[in-house]
Each structure stands twice: as C-alpha cells, then as structure tokens.
C-alpha cells in the first residue's frame, strides 16, 4: 500500500484534511504550488483541483517515462 507524509507535500492548512477533501482542493494546496501556478494550470490544461492534476494525461505520461527509466 502506498503512503505519503502529508505535511511534506501539502500546505499546512491542508495537512489535516481527509483524502477526499485534499483531492477536491485547489492545486495550490500542494506545497510549492502558488495561487498563480494554479491559475496558469487552469488556463493551460483546465486543471483546478489536486485530482485534476493527478489525472492530467501529461503528468501520467511523464510518470510512466520516469518509471521506465528507473526500471532499466
């Protein structure tokens, strides 16, 4: 089972939220992602939530390529 330390990847205000709340949160809930970054992601890709970002095909493609590289 996968695990993650929420305090390391989320802004402080989101670290104690439930997973459904985090997935519905704006991408700026992710540590290091600003409100402006969120606006740009919305403009470029229609991404408004953490779940939208996770489902973005370009993110999935990049993750698959990185996994292939690690597997060699």
C-alpha positions in Angstrom: 0.0 0.0 0.0 1.3 3.5 -0.9 1.8 6.0 1.8 2.9 9.7 1.9 3.7 12.2 4.6 1.0 14.8 4.1 3.0 17.5 5.9 5.7 17.2 3.3 3.5 17.6 0.3 0.7 19.9 1.4 0.5 23.4 2.7 -0.1 23.4 6.5 -3.8 24.3 6.2 -4.5 21.1 4.2 -2.3 18.6 6.0 -5.1 17.5 8.5 -7.8 17.2 5.8 -9.3 14.0 4.6 -8.2 12.5 1.3 -11.4 13.4 -0.5 -11.0 17.0 0.7 -7.4 17.1 -0.5 -8.3 15.7 -3.9 -11.0 18.3 -4.3 -8.7 21.1 -3.1 -7.2 23.7 -5.4 -3.7 22.7 -6.7 -2.3 25.5 -4.6 -2.9 23.2 -1.6 0.3 21.4 -2.7 3.4 22.7 -1.1 5.3 24.9 -3.5 2.4 25.5 -5.9 1.2 29.1 -5.7 -2.2 30.5 -6.5 -0.7 31.9 -9.7 0.6 28.5 -10.7 -2.9 27.2 -10.1 -4.3 29.9 -12.4 -1.8 29.0 -15.1 -2.6 25.3 -14.8 -6.3 26.1 -15.2 -5.6 28.3 -18.3 -3.3 25.8 -19.9 -4.9 22.5 -19.1 -8.2 23.1 -17.3 -6.8 21.8 -14.0 -8.4 23.2 -10.9 -8.1 20.5 -8.3 -5.4 18.2 -7.0 -7.4 15.3 -8.5 -7.4 17.1 -11.9 -3.7 17.4 -11.8 -3.3 13.7 -10.9 -5.5 12.8 -13.8 -3.7 15.1 -16.3 -2.5 12.9 -19.2 0.8 14.7 -19.4 1.5 14.1 -15.8 0.7 10.4 -16.3 2.9 10.2 -19.4 5.8 11.8 -17.5 5.4 9.4 -14.6 5.4 6.4 -16.9 8.6 7.6 -18.7 10.3 8.1 -15.3 9.2 4.7 -14.1 10.6 3.1 -17.3 13.9 4.9 -16.8 14.1 3.6 -13.2 13.3 0.0 -14.3 16.3 -0.2 -16.6 
